[in-house]
Amino acid sequence: MLLATFKLCAGSSYRYMRNMKGLRHQAALAIGQELRRTLGNPTSNVWINQVRRRSSLLGSCLEEISDQELAYIQQGEEAMQKALGILSNQEGWKKETQQANGDKVLSKVVPDVGKVFRLEVVVDQPMERLYEELVERMEATGEWNPNVKEIKVLQKIGKDTVITHELAAEAAGNLVGPRDFVNVRCAKRRGSTCVLAGIATHFGEMPEQKGVIRAEQGPTCMVLHPLAGSPSKTKLTWLLSIDLKGWLPKSIINQVLSQTQMDFAYHLRKRLESNSASEARC
């Protein structure tokens, strides 16, 4: 039933967008071609294919938006497709680090992307709580993650896409100075799975800041879904791809990025546990 509904929505949206001029028409064709290509990949994991089928721009039933806004939406969709494609390929991953609780970071080099890092953790909280913290309360991330000084939403586009400015703290004992990022992010919830994707973008109203290096995020995403057999727990997979810019030894970069992911998992758990304790007292 859900898939049939999606097809109906996608079909009507596609006919609507075919009548749009310029960038709208080009975007519809490009997204349609990408959707057909990814859906035809028989090696993808089932849950990734489900997200891809239902997260397409063609299924969004868009209202009137500007060409620039449509370009941002398309950029976010393409980043999601690219990131999910990287995650679906299980070959070539090497372990960077692993904690006693099972948290682990893997890495591999992807052509045309570079080295990417993959965090895999299980959080003892339902997916809804993670979604609230990572999406609905995104701008509060700096309150609980010491690696983040600030996340600010610069523009919201439709119900799924935002442009953000993110300021990261110094790392590796100040060997890595402050970095900032301007990203397009999109969030898709389909059934029991949620995907949060993003990539670096250009936003004219947020130029480079003095004293801060503008780094670039490659295609990245977080995938959240209930742990099989334990719906009150959530499996979180985070694909991280970042060009920190500046001159930094690869050993430092690898250490910083893998530790950033481990720190994220630790502080996210603490945040969720704190929220749960506060609710219990109330």
NULUM-22256 format. One record per residue: residue number from 1; x, y, z of N, C-alpha, C in turn. Coordinates in Angstrom, 3 decimals, m for minus. Each point is the difference from the previous one (the first is absolute). Layout:
REM NULUM-22256
[NUM [X Y Z] [X Y Z] [X Y Z]];
...
***
This chain:
REM NULUM-22256
[1 [0.826 m1.200 0.000] [m0.826 1.200 0.000] [0.863 1.254 0.000]];
[2 [1.031 0.010 0.866] [0.887 1.158 0.086] [0.728 0.222 m1.311]];
[3 [0.498 m1.079 m0.617] [0.723 0.122 m1.261] [m0.936 0.479 m1.097]];
[4 [m1.257 m0.490 m0.008] [m0.959 0.441 m1.006] [m0.296 1.488 0.150]];
[5 [m0.146 0.445 1.255] [m0.219 1.421 0.261] [1.167 0.834 m0.487]];
[6 [1.213 m0.504 0.245] [1.201 0.706 m0.454] [0.012 0.128 m1.511]];
[7 [m0.342 m1.075 m0.702] [0.009 0.035 m1.462] [m1.006 1.013 m0.525]];
[8 [m1.184 0.055 0.641] [m1.008 0.956 m0.425] [0.481 1.423 0.192]];
[9 [0.587 0.267 1.166] [0.525 1.337 0.300] [1.126 0.351 m0.941]];
[10 [0.919 m0.943 m0.232] [1.136 0.242 m0.881] [m0.464 0.267 m1.410]];
[11 [m1.018 m0.758 m0.450] [m0.478 0.190 m1.367] [m0.603 1.365 m0.214]];
[12 [m0.880 0.434 0.914] [m0.625 1.310 m0.143] [1.026 1.110 0.144]];
[13 [0.961 m0.174 0.915] [1.050 1.007 0.178] [0.867 0.087 m1.242]];
[14 [0.300 m1.152 m0.587] [0.843 m0.001 m1.191] [m0.691 0.728 m1.143]];
[15 [m1.314 m0.228 m0.209] [m0.709 0.694 m1.074] [m0.030 1.495 0.251]];
[16 [m0.139 0.369 1.273] [0.001 1.431 0.345] [1.344 0.640 m0.332]];
[17 [1.084 m0.689 0.384] [1.320 0.591 m0.179] [0.436 0.004 m1.460]];
[18 [m0.558 m0.881 m0.815] [0.325 0.013 m1.419] [m0.477 1.285 m0.658]];
[19 [m1.021 0.620 0.599] [m0.529 1.243 m0.553] [0.759 1.227 0.484]];
[20 [0.926 m0.199 0.918] [0.779 1.118 0.531] [1.165 0.287 m0.930]];
[21 [0.380 1.242 m0.074] [1.060 0.398 m0.910] [1.354 m0.010 0.681]];
[22 [1.041 0.115 m0.834] [1.361 0.206 0.484] [0.469 m1.068 0.948]];
[23 [0.499 0.435 1.155] [0.626 m0.892 0.974] [m0.966 m1.036 0.536]];
[24 [m1.275 0.351 0.181] [m0.961 m0.963 0.514] [m0.083 m1.221 m0.911]];
[25 [m0.098 0.222 m1.309] [m0.090 m1.108 m0.950] [1.284 m0.827 0.010]];
[26 [1.144 0.678 m0.005] [1.281 m0.706 0.018] [0.146 m0.824 1.273]];
[27 [m0.405 0.564 1.129] [0.122 m0.725 1.269] [m0.877 m1.238 0.012]];
[28 [m1.215 0.118 m0.524] [m0.891 m1.160 m0.020] [0.595 m1.132 m0.813]];
[29 [0.556 0.324 m1.157] [0.594 m1.033 m0.831] [1.215 m0.628 0.672]];
[30 [0.860 0.852 0.589] [1.209 m0.516 0.644] [m0.332 m0.900 1.171]];
[31 [m0.938 0.437 0.848] [m0.376 m0.809 1.150] [m0.678 m1.288 m0.440]];
[32 [m0.821 0.095 m1.051] [m0.660 m1.201 m0.499] [0.991 m1.035 m0.496]];
[33 [1.025 0.462 m0.733] [1.021 m0.921 m0.490] [0.772 m0.628 1.149]];
[34 [0.333 0.804 1.003] [0.752 m0.516 1.142] [m0.828 m1.014 0.779]];
[35 [m1.305 0.300 0.157] [m0.874 m0.916 0.717] [m0.082 m1.347 m0.705]];
[36 [m0.188 0.031 m1.322] [m0.078 m1.256 m0.743] [1.289 m0.783 0.096]];
[37 [1.145 0.709 m0.003] [1.282 m0.696 0.067] [0.199 m0.667 1.350]];
[38 [m0.313 0.734 1.071] [0.235 m0.572 1.322] [m0.984 m1.111 0.332]];
[39 [m1.221 0.139 m0.468] [m0.973 m1.054 0.262] [0.331 m1.272 m0.749]];
[40 [0.781 0.134 m1.068] [0.361 m1.176 m0.771] [1.216 m0.718 0.526]];
[41 [0.543 0.454 1.137] [1.192 m0.615 0.571] [m0.396 m1.174 0.889]];
[42 [0.198 m1.230 m0.448] [m0.462 m1.145 0.772] [0.864 m0.326 1.204]];
[43 [1.169 0.668 0.153] [0.902 m0.332 1.094] [m0.252 0.840 1.239]];
[44 [m0.892 1.007 m0.092] [m0.236 0.888 1.134] [m0.750 m0.724 1.103]];
[45 [0.236 0.446 1.231] [m0.750 m0.543 1.124] [m1.476 0.346 m0.156]];
[46 [m0.881 m0.859 0.522] [m1.433 0.207 m0.158] [m0.440 1.327 0.585]];
[47 [0.481 0.307 1.222] [m0.458 1.230 0.645] [0.489 1.239 m0.725]];
[48 [1.181 m0.081 m0.646] [0.488 1.132 m0.784] [m0.870 0.186 m1.237]];
[49 [m0.360 m1.095 m0.664] [m0.863 0.097 m1.167] [m1.349 0.600 0.361]];
[50 [m0.532 m0.351 1.184] [m1.285 0.550 0.417] [0.086 1.505 0.174]];
[51 [1.092 0.458 0.619] [0.174 1.443 0.192] [0.129 0.698 m1.337]];
[52 [0.779 m0.606 m0.925] [0.194 0.621 m1.301] [m1.308 0.103 m0.774]];
[53 [m0.806 m1.043 0.036] [m1.246 0.013 m0.757] [m0.906 1.117 0.466]];
[54 [0.021 0.252 1.307] [m1.003 0.900 0.558] [0.527 1.395 0.297]];
[55 [1.306 0.244 m0.165] [0.550 1.299 0.370] [0.262 0.885 m1.199]];
[56 [m0.366 m0.435 m1.182] [0.273 0.752 m1.214] [m0.692 1.353 m0.010]];
[57 [0.624 0.955 m0.661] [m0.600 1.311 m0.201] [m1.327 m0.132 m0.729]];
[58 [m0.120 m0.998 m0.881] [m1.223 m0.170 m0.769] [m1.177 m0.353 0.887]];
[59 [0.271 m0.525 1.208] [m1.088 m0.372 0.893] [m0.323 1.072 1.012]];
[60 [0.606 1.155 m0.109] [m0.185 1.036 1.004] [m1.257 0.832 m0.210]];
[61 [m0.601 m0.072 m1.204] [m1.196 0.790 m0.307] [0.234 1.473 0.343]];
[62 [1.021 0.581 m0.637] [0.467 1.338 0.349] [m1.020 1.094 m0.268]];
[63 [m0.005 0.992 0.886] [m0.747 1.209 m0.260] [0.920 0.945 m0.768]];
[64 [m0.486 1.179 m0.312] [0.795 0.965 m0.744] [1.226 0.415 0.796]];
[65 [1.177 m0.141 m0.599] [1.252 0.444 0.604] [0.844 0.615 m1.082]];
[66 [1.023 0.740 0.396] [0.869 0.642 m0.977] [0.958 m1.013 m0.607]];
[67 [0.617 0.403 m1.121] [0.984 m0.874 m0.642] [1.170 m0.278 0.936]];
[68 [0.428 1.005 0.775] [1.115 m0.204 0.917] [m0.377 m0.975 1.101]];
[69 [m1.204 0.105 0.516] [m0.447 m0.936 1.027] [m0.083 m1.415 m0.553]];
[70 [m0.487 m0.127 m1.228] [m0.057 m1.316 m0.622] [1.400 m0.579 m0.180]];
[71 [0.954 0.866 m0.331] [1.382 m0.460 m0.154] [0.542 m0.538 1.324]];
[72 [m0.323 0.671 1.110] [0.427 m0.487 1.312] [m0.638 m1.351 0.316]];
[73 [m1.298 m0.127 m0.299] [m0.681 m1.278 0.244] [0.651 m1.109 m0.816]];
[74 [0.272 0.291 m1.268] [0.636 m0.996 m0.858] [1.378 m0.372 0.532]];
[75 [0.749 0.996 0.484] [1.330 m0.261 0.538] [m0.079 m0.912 1.221]];
[76 [m0.957 0.248 0.866] [m0.174 m0.862 1.165] [m0.406 m1.406 m0.372]];
[77 [m0.899 m0.130 m0.982] [m0.432 m1.318 m0.452] [1.164 m0.782 m0.604]];
[78 [0.806 0.672 m0.810] [1.138 m0.667 m0.627] [1.017 m0.438 1.045]];
[79 [0.206 0.835 1.032] [0.916 m0.372 1.080] [m0.508 m1.245 0.726]];
[80 [m1.313 m0.066 0.226] [m0.572 m1.167 0.655] [0.209 m1.261 m0.831]];
[81 [m0.255 0.093 m1.302] [0.172 m1.157 m0.874] [1.465 m0.450 m0.014]];
[82 [0.918 0.968 m0.077] [1.425 m0.324 m0.032] [0.434 m0.646 1.310]];
[83 [m0.413 0.558 1.124] [0.400 m0.526 1.304] [m0.561 m1.401 0.229]];
[84 [m1.270 m0.203 m0.357] [m0.591 m1.322 0.162] [0.681 m1.021 m0.896]];
[85 [0.432 0.451 m1.179] [0.729 m0.898 m0.882] [1.311 m0.449 0.611]];
[86 [0.694 0.902 0.674] [1.264 m0.351 0.660] [m0.257 m0.985 1.131]];
[87 [m1.034 0.255 0.796] [m0.307 m0.892 1.118] [m0.431 m1.385 m0.461]];
[88 [m0.668 m0.067 m1.136] [m0.512 m1.288 m0.465] [1.100 m0.927 m0.495]];
[89 [1.154 0.560 m0.331] [1.136 m0.813 m0.459] [0.795 m0.454 1.224]];
[90 [m0.084 m1.280 0.305] [0.608 m0.531 1.219] [1.483 m0.358 m0.169]];
[91 [0.529 0.132 m1.189] [1.382 m0.401 m0.249] [0.987 1.119 0.337]];
[92 [1.173 m0.402 0.487] [1.115 0.935 0.164] [0.052 0.770 1.298]];
[93 [m0.939 m0.227 0.916] [0.010 0.745 1.260] [1.052 m0.569 0.957]];
[94 [0.756 0.900 0.623] [1.026 m0.396 0.968] [m0.295 0.636 1.352]];
[95 [0.249 m0.763 1.055] [m0.307 0.495 1.336] [1.024 1.050 0.438]];
[96 [m0.503 1.151 0.421] [0.844 1.059 0.542] [0.115 m0.140 1.520]];
[97 [m1.135 m0.217 0.662] [m0.016 m0.122 1.456] [m1.304 m0.653 0.439]];
[98 [0.022 m0.612 1.181] [m1.203 m0.620 0.542] [0.033 0.079 1.511]];
[99 [m1.169 0.294 0.587] [m0.129 0.104 1.442] [m0.519 m1.315 0.581]];
[100 [0.148 m0.152 1.315] [m0.455 m1.223 0.666] [m1.509 m0.193 m0.120]];
[101 [m0.757 1.096 m0.143] [m1.459 m0.100 m0.105] [m0.476 m0.334 m1.409]];
[102 [0.942 m0.212 m0.923] [m0.355 m0.361 m1.371] [0.041 1.142 m0.989]];
[103 [0.073 1.242 0.466] [0.122 1.144 m0.910] [1.259 m0.168 m0.845]];
[104 [m0.109 0.234 m1.298] [1.180 m0.143 m0.851] [m0.031 1.001 m1.144]];
[105 [1.211 0.339 m0.453] [0.164 0.871 m1.148] [0.790 m0.761 m1.054]];
[106 [m0.537 m0.048 m1.199] [0.652 m0.618 m1.143] [0.342 1.089 m1.008]];
[107 [0.868 m0.309 m0.943] [0.349 0.980 m1.017] [0.369 m0.698 m1.296]];
[108 [m0.084 0.756 m1.084] [0.517 m0.467 m1.281] [0.125 1.201 m0.926]];
[109 [0.736 m0.183 m1.083] [0.178 1.058 m0.990] [m0.971 m0.240 m1.143]];
[110 [m0.782 1.026 m0.321] [m1.006 m0.090 m1.054] [0.436 0.875 m1.168]];
[111 [0.040 m0.532 m1.225] [0.381 0.808 m1.172] [m0.853 1.254 m0.115]];
[112 [0.639 1.109 m0.328] [m0.647 1.297 m0.199] [m0.569 0.603 1.290]];
[113 [0.196 m0.677 1.124] [m0.464 0.535 1.286] [1.160 0.137 0.976]];
[114 [0.846 m1.024 0.064] [1.107 m0.017 0.946] [m0.279 m0.949 1.140]];
[115 [0.691 0.183 1.106] [m0.171 m0.883 1.137] [m1.268 0.356 0.760]];
[116 [m0.806 m1.010 0.269] [m1.239 0.189 0.742] [0.037 m0.859 1.262]];
[117 [m0.757 0.415 1.006] [m0.041 m0.689 1.288] [m1.439 m0.412 0.302]];
[118 [m0.142 m1.166 0.599] [m1.315 m0.587 0.258] [m0.112 m0.391 1.468]];
[119 [m0.845 0.702 0.727] [m0.271 m0.321 1.394] [m1.202 m0.932 0.071]];
[120 [0.118 m1.063 0.796] [m1.119 m0.917 0.216] [m0.198 m0.168 1.505]];
[121 [m1.175 0.384 0.494] [m0.290 m0.108 1.424] [m1.452 m0.423 0.199]];
[122 [m0.271 m0.522 1.184] [m1.369 m0.286 0.423] [m0.278 0.857 1.223]];
[123 [m1.054 0.787 m0.075] [m0.371 0.901 1.085] [m1.235 m0.552 0.701]];
[124 [0.035 m0.045 1.312] [m1.095 m0.567 0.785] [m1.123 1.008 0.169]];
[125 [m0.474 0.499 m1.128] [m1.111 0.957 m0.030] [m0.777 m0.234 m1.301]];
[126 [m1.306 0.259 m0.004] [m0.777 m0.169 m1.235] [0.401 1.027 m1.055]];
[127 [m0.236 m0.342 m1.262] [0.418 0.858 m1.095] [m0.602 1.390 0.086]];
[128 [m1.234 0.108 0.486] [m0.668 1.288 0.073] [0.797 1.006 0.832]];
[129 [0.614 m0.469 1.075] [0.790 0.899 0.854] [1.244 0.497 m0.730]];
[130 [0.655 m0.890 m0.770] [1.171 0.418 m0.762] [m0.392 1.005 m1.071]];
[131 [m1.122 m0.243 m0.651] [m0.464 0.915 m1.044] [m0.266 1.388 0.585]];
[132 [m0.651 0.040 1.134] [m0.279 1.287 0.632] [1.283 0.761 0.300]];
[133 [1.008 m0.714 0.512] [1.239 0.665 0.398] [0.829 0.428 m1.202]];
[134 [0.070 m0.847 m1.018] [0.892 0.247 m1.131] [m0.609 0.866 m1.090]];
[135 [m1.336 0.064 m0.049] [m0.666 0.775 m1.046] [m0.782 1.160 0.589]];
[136 [m0.961 m0.297 0.835] [m0.868 1.053 0.519] [0.732 0.947 0.947]];
[137 [1.019 m0.503 0.709] [0.776 0.845 0.914] [1.439 0.191 m0.494]];
[138 [0.155 0.005 m1.287] [1.326 0.083 m0.611] [0.819 1.177 0.519]];
[139 [m0.638 1.154 0.160] [0.732 1.199 0.399] [0.474 m0.050 1.448]];
[140 [m0.448 m0.983 0.758] [0.432 m0.149 1.396] [1.178 m0.959 0.128]];
[141 [0.555 m0.477 m1.120] [1.079 m0.989 0.049] [1.189 0.483 0.820]];
[142 [0.317 1.287 m0.095] [1.133 0.535 0.738] [m0.152 m0.086 1.504]];
[143 [m1.224 m0.227 0.493] [m0.223 m0.109 1.436] [0.517 m1.317 0.571]];
[144 [0.094 m1.033 m0.854] [0.394 m1.315 0.518] [1.203 m0.622 m0.706]];
[145 [0.345 0.505 m1.172] [1.156 m0.529 m0.726] [1.130 1.026 0.025]];
[146 [1.059 m0.216 0.784] [1.069 0.990 0.124] [0.804 0.210 m1.280]];
[147 [m0.151 m0.885 m0.974] [0.697 0.179 m1.281] [m0.716 0.997 m0.905]];
[148 [m1.193 0.419 0.403] [m0.795 0.944 m0.783] [m0.226 1.263 0.816]];
[149 [0.404 1.129 m0.551] [m0.248 1.268 0.687] [m1.404 0.518 m0.294]];
[150 [m0.422 m0.171 m1.261] [m1.309 0.550 m0.364] [m0.485 m0.622 m1.306]];
[151 [m1.285 m0.249 m0.070] [m0.674 m0.324 m1.249] [m1.166 0.960 m0.148]];
[152 [m0.052 0.674 m1.118] [m1.059 0.973 m0.245] [m0.684 m0.306 m1.327]];
[153 [m1.318 m0.047 0.012] [m0.756 m0.192 m1.239] [m0.114 1.351 m0.699]];
[154 [0.570 0.091 m1.199] [m0.017 1.246 m0.762] [m1.257 0.140 m0.836]];
[155 [m0.492 m1.123 m0.513] [m1.206 0.033 m0.821] [m0.675 m1.366 0.034]];
[156 [m1.300 m0.013 0.098] [m0.782 m1.229 m0.051] [m0.735 m0.039 m1.330]];
[157 [0.086 m1.133 m0.696] [m0.620 m0.143 m1.320] [m0.941 m1.199 0.044]];
[158 [m1.279 0.262 m0.083] [m0.959 m1.087 0.073] [0.049 m0.666 1.366]];
[159 [m0.425 m1.258 0.042] [m0.056 m0.696 1.276] [1.224 m0.855 0.280]];
[160 [0.867 m0.191 m1.007] [1.099 m0.954 0.161] [1.398 0.609 m0.054]];
[161 [0.155 1.208 m0.524] [1.319 0.526 m0.341] [0.305 1.297 0.739]];
[162 [1.240 0.121 0.495] [0.459 1.229 0.644] [1.431 0.305 m0.449]];
[163 [0.347 1.284 0.052] [1.384 0.441 m0.178] [0.522 0.366 1.383]];
[164 [1.170 m0.541 0.369] [0.534 0.232 1.339] [1.406 0.582 m0.043]];
[165 [0.315 0.733 1.056] [1.384 0.422 0.253] [0.427 m0.690 1.282]];
[166 [1.124 m0.707 m0.063] [0.456 m0.798 1.133] [1.431 0.395 0.354]];
[167 [0.211 0.317 1.257] [1.316 0.399 0.491] [0.532 m1.090 0.914]];
[168 [1.140 m0.584 m0.390] [0.607 m1.089 0.774] [1.074 0.551 0.928]];
[169 [0.176 m0.654 1.132] [1.014 0.409 0.973] [1.381 m0.473 m0.436]];
[170 [1.027 0.555 0.649] [1.355 m0.468 m0.243] [0.104 m1.472 0.398]];
[171 [0.958 m0.699 m0.620] [0.125 m1.434 0.269] [1.464 m0.387 0.112]];
[172 [0.219 m1.220 0.482] [1.345 m0.571 0.121] [0.941 0.937 0.746]];
[173 [m0.445 0.450 1.174] [0.838 0.887 0.800] [0.319 1.301 m0.697]];
[174 [m0.984 0.526 m0.737] [0.126 1.257 m0.749] [0.923 m0.099 m1.208]];
[175 [0.445 m1.217 m0.356] [0.759 m0.165 m1.240] [m0.876 0.293 m1.212]];
[176 [m1.280 m0.284 0.145] [m0.975 0.306 m1.048] [m0.826 1.185 0.477]];
[177 [0.175 1.133 m0.664] [m0.699 1.212 0.394] [m1.480 m0.056 m0.332]];
[178 [m0.744 1.042 0.369] [m1.445 0.014 m0.247] [m0.331 m0.056 m1.485]];
[179 [m0.993 m0.784 m0.327] [m0.504 m0.123 m1.360] [m1.487 0.340 m0.007]];
[180 [m0.464 0.506 m1.140] [m1.438 0.139 m0.152] [m0.432 m0.611 m1.331]];
[181 [m1.304 m0.272 m0.086] [m0.569 m0.685 m1.152] [m1.325 0.665 m0.360]];
[182 [m0.278 0.069 m1.286] [m1.325 0.377 m0.480] [m0.524 m1.196 m0.779]];
[183 [m1.087 m0.576 0.489] [m0.507 m1.248 m0.568] [m1.463 0.102 m0.373]];
[184 [m0.391 m0.802 m0.976] [m1.408 m0.257 m0.246] [m0.302 m1.352 0.639]];
[185 [m1.049 m0.058 0.794] [m0.368 m1.233 0.695] [m1.435 m0.372 m0.364]];
[186 [m0.245 m1.299 m0.116] [m1.376 m0.447 m0.190] [m0.256 m1.196 0.903]];
[187 [m1.221 m0.099 0.471] [m0.393 m1.085 0.896] [m1.222 m0.701 m0.579]];
[188 [0.064 m1.323 m0.076] [m1.104 m0.791 m0.540] [m0.383 m1.076 1.006]];
[189 [m1.285 m0.087 0.283] [m0.520 m1.066 0.853] [m0.968 m0.828 m0.821]];
[190 [0.315 m1.286 m0.126] [m0.852 m0.903 m0.757] [m0.149 m1.289 0.787]];
[191 [m1.192 m0.225 0.500] [m0.220 m1.198 0.792] [0.827 0.038 1.269]];
[192 [0.741 m1.054 0.248] [0.796 m0.100 1.219] [1.429 0.493 m0.189]];
[193 [0.297 0.604 m1.143] [1.363 0.448 m0.284] [0.042 1.510 m0.207]];
[194 [1.050 0.616 0.517] [0.224 1.437 m0.184] [1.403 0.209 m0.541]];
[195 [0.116 0.865 m1.011] [1.305 0.338 m0.568] [0.194 1.505 0.064]];
[196 [1.130 0.421 0.546] [0.395 1.404 0.064] [1.236 0.159 m0.863]];
[197 [m0.087 0.770 m1.062] [1.111 0.110 m0.944] [0.419 1.452 m0.163]];
[198 [1.227 0.204 m0.499] [0.467 1.358 m0.218] [1.253 0.058 m0.837]];
[199 [0.312 1.227 m0.449] [1.201 0.237 m0.794] [0.275 1.503 m0.003]];
[200 [1.248 0.373 m0.245] [0.373 1.414 m0.044] [m0.743 0.705 m1.133]];
[201 [m0.347 1.263 0.242] [m0.669 0.790 m1.024] [0.469 1.445 0.082]];
[202 [m0.423 0.797 m0.961] [0.318 1.433 0.018] [m1.252 0.774 0.369]];
[203 [0.159 0.893 0.965] [m1.109 0.844 0.446] [0.548 1.408 0.124]];
[204 [m0.414 0.869 m0.919] [0.596 1.328 m0.108] [m0.068 0.839 1.247]];
[205 [m0.998 m0.255 0.843] [m0.161 0.806 1.212] [0.885 m0.466 1.153]];
[206 [0.810 m1.040 m0.229] [0.921 m0.465 1.039] [1.404 m0.155 m0.601]];
[207 [0.707 1.127 m0.182] [1.366 m0.063 m0.535] [0.962 m0.581 1.030]];
[208 [1.230 m0.259 m0.411] [1.005 m0.529 0.919] [0.250 0.988 1.142]];
[209 [0.244 m0.551 1.192] [0.175 0.811 1.191] [1.491 0.206 0.305]];
[210 [0.363 1.179 0.470] [1.381 0.301 0.328] [0.473 m0.883 1.152]];
[211 [1.168 m0.606 m0.163] [0.576 m0.830 1.047] [m0.525 m1.421 0.045]];
[212 [m0.867 m0.349 m0.942] [m0.579 m1.347 m0.048] [0.177 m0.566 m1.403]];
[213 [0.497 m1.221 m0.096] [0.176 m0.646 m1.297] [m1.322 m0.614 m0.447]];
[214 [m0.426 0.315 m1.201] [m1.233 m0.570 m0.552] [0.307 m1.394 m0.560]];
[215 [m0.391 m1.014 0.744] [0.188 m1.382 m0.431] [m1.199 m0.434 m0.848]];
[216 [0.093 m1.179 m0.596] [m1.077 m0.474 m0.864] [m0.407 m1.420 0.368]];
[217 [m1.263 m0.191 0.112] [m0.551 m1.319 0.277] [m0.360 m0.671 m1.309]];
[218 [0.468 m1.240 m0.171] [m0.377 m0.764 m1.172] [m1.351 m0.647 0.225]];
[219 [m0.436 m0.880 m0.891] [m1.282 m0.668 0.231] [0.030 m0.789 1.303]];
[220 [m0.920 0.293 0.880] [m0.024 m0.637 1.313] [m1.438 m0.310 0.388]];
[221 [m0.177 m0.930 0.905] [m1.358 m0.268 0.472] [0.027 m0.786 1.301]];
[222 [m1.085 0.126 0.749] [m0.262 m0.865 1.152] [m1.248 m0.805 m0.316]];
[223 [0.053 m1.280 0.279] [m1.148 m0.883 m0.195] [m0.432 m0.520 1.361]];
[224 [m1.267 0.170 0.321] [m0.558 m0.441 1.275] [m1.118 m0.992 m0.266]];
[225 [0.032 m1.131 0.671] [m1.135 m0.910 m0.059] [0.011 m0.897 1.225]];
[226 [m1.177 m0.473 0.433] [m0.080 m0.829 1.211] [0.865 m1.245 m0.140]];
[227 [0.644 m0.369 1.090] [0.821 m1.203 0.001] [m0.905 m1.214 m0.172]];
[228 [0.389 m0.905 m0.874] [m0.805 m1.187 m0.265] [m0.245 m0.769 1.305]];
[229 [m1.257 m0.246 0.304] [m0.361 m0.736 1.208] [m0.078 0.839 1.246]];
[230 [0.458 1.275 m0.075] [m0.035 0.892 1.168] [m0.431 1.392 m0.446]];
[231 [m1.274 0.200 m0.255] [m0.479 1.276 m0.535] [0.234 1.203 0.906]];
[232 [0.301 m0.240 1.288] [0.273 1.117 0.904] [1.444 0.479 m0.106]];
[233 [0.808 m0.687 m0.809] [1.385 0.399 m0.244] [0.163 0.411 m1.460]];
[234 [1.011 0.829 m0.273] [0.190 0.528 m1.346] [1.402 m0.300 m0.525]];
[235 [0.063 m0.524 m1.216] [1.285 m0.165 m0.695] [0.290 1.297 m0.747]];
[236 [1.143 0.595 0.294] [0.408 1.244 m0.648] [1.266 m0.251 m0.808]];
[237 [m0.049 0.335 m1.277] [1.169 m0.083 m0.876] [0.265 1.390 m0.549]];
[238 [1.224 0.495 0.195] [0.349 1.358 m0.432] [1.161 m0.074 m0.981]];
[239 [m0.262 0.389 m1.237] [1.046 0.125 m1.011] [0.512 1.435 0.022]];
[240 [1.309 0.163 0.233] [0.614 1.321 0.099] [1.040 0.180 m1.094]];
[241 [m0.124 1.095 m0.738] [0.955 0.342 m1.058] [0.293 1.488 0.107]];
[242 [1.241 0.358 0.339] [0.340 1.401 0.237] [1.385 0.327 m0.559]];
[243 [0.099 1.141 m0.644] [1.282 0.577 m0.373] [0.246 1.165 0.956]];
[244 [0.934 m0.191 0.940] [0.242 1.016 1.025] [0.751 1.226 m0.518]];
[245 [0.519 m0.096 m1.213] [0.775 1.091 m0.604] [1.240 0.298 0.853]];
[246 [0.783 0.963 m0.445] [1.234 0.304 0.714] [1.006 m1.132 m0.155]];
[247 [1.178 0.168 0.607] [1.034 m1.035 m0.080] [m0.021 m0.813 1.281]];
[248 [m0.395 m1.257 m0.147] [m0.055 m0.895 1.143] [0.490 m1.386 m0.408]];
[249 [0.854 m0.634 0.816] [0.429 m1.381 m0.305] [m1.201 m0.943 m0.017]];
[250 [0.038 m0.995 m0.874] [m1.107 m0.947 m0.092] [m0.240 m0.718 1.324]];
[251 [1.088 m0.266 0.733] [m0.159 m0.698 1.280] [m0.838 0.819 0.974]];
[252 [0.182 1.325 m0.011] [m0.773 0.881 0.871] [m1.459 0.028 m0.448]];
[253 [m0.211 0.105 m1.309] [m1.367 0.028 m0.528] [m0.754 m1.264 0.375]];
[254 [0.651 m1.150 m0.213] [m0.652 m1.274 0.317] [m0.348 m0.094 1.483]];
[255 [0.923 0.449 0.835] [m0.232 m0.045 1.441] [m1.159 0.910 0.392]];
[256 [m0.009 1.210 m0.543] [m1.032 0.972 0.359] [m1.383 m0.477 m0.432]];
[257 [m0.133 m0.477 m1.235] [m1.314 m0.369 m0.510] [m0.560 m1.244 0.681]];
[258 [0.843 m1.002 0.208] [m0.500 m1.202 0.673] [m0.338 0.298 1.465]];
[259 [0.810 0.835 0.661] [m0.286 0.355 1.392] [m1.250 0.873 0.096]];
[260 [m0.201 0.862 m0.999] [m1.199 0.826 m0.033] [m1.256 m0.860 m0.006]];
[261 [0.041 m1.096 m0.761] [m1.164 m0.879 m0.055] [m0.209 m0.738 1.322]];
[262 [1.086 m0.484 0.589] [m0.121 m0.673 1.288] [m0.515 0.965 1.067]];
[263 [0.518 1.217 0.014] [m0.456 1.001 0.966] [m1.487 0.295 m0.187]];
[264 [m0.416 0.090 m1.250] [m1.406 0.266 m0.302] [m0.904 m1.059 0.636]];
[265 [0.358 m1.273 m0.186] [m0.815 m1.082 0.556] [m0.072 0.103 1.523]];
[266 [1.138 0.278 0.631] [0.049 0.096 1.461] [m0.886 1.134 0.504]];
[267 [0.151 1.180 m0.589] [m0.737 1.167 0.486] [m1.479 m0.078 m0.369]];
[268 [m0.336 m0.628 m1.126] [m1.401 m0.176 m0.357] [m0.702 m0.875 1.036]];
[269 [0.651 m1.081 0.398] [m0.592 m0.870 1.024] [m0.236 0.781 1.296]];
[270 [1.003 0.776 0.402] [m0.128 0.774 1.231] [m1.171 0.979 m0.093]];
[271 [m0.147 0.634 m1.136] [m1.097 0.945 m0.202] [m1.349 m0.700 0.112]];
[272 [m0.142 m1.132 m0.686] [m1.264 m0.723 0.011] [m0.325 m0.545 1.388]];
[273 [1.027 m0.491 0.708] [m0.209 m0.497 1.362] [m0.428 1.126 0.927]];
[274 [0.605 1.163 m0.173] [m0.358 1.159 0.824] [m1.442 0.410 m0.245]];
[275 [m0.400 0.034 m1.267] [m1.377 0.363 m0.332] [m0.993 m0.994 0.580]];
[276 [0.351 m1.300 m0.088] [m0.891 m1.043 0.536] [m0.142 0.125 1.510]];
[277 [1.127 0.309 0.683] [m0.041 0.166 1.457] [m0.847 1.204 0.386]];
[278 [0.097 1.076 m0.759] [m0.783 1.194 0.283] [m1.475 m0.263 m0.163]];
[279 [m0.357 m0.751 m1.050] [m1.402 m0.329 m0.231] [m0.543 m0.892 1.098]];
[280 [0.841 m0.924 0.479] [m0.430 m0.910 1.059] [m0.289 0.758 1.294]];
[281 [0.812 1.024 0.294] [m0.220 0.799 1.211] [m1.279 0.813 m0.083]];
[282 [m0.345 0.382 m1.226] [m1.229 0.780 m0.183] [m1.237 m0.881 0.136]];
***
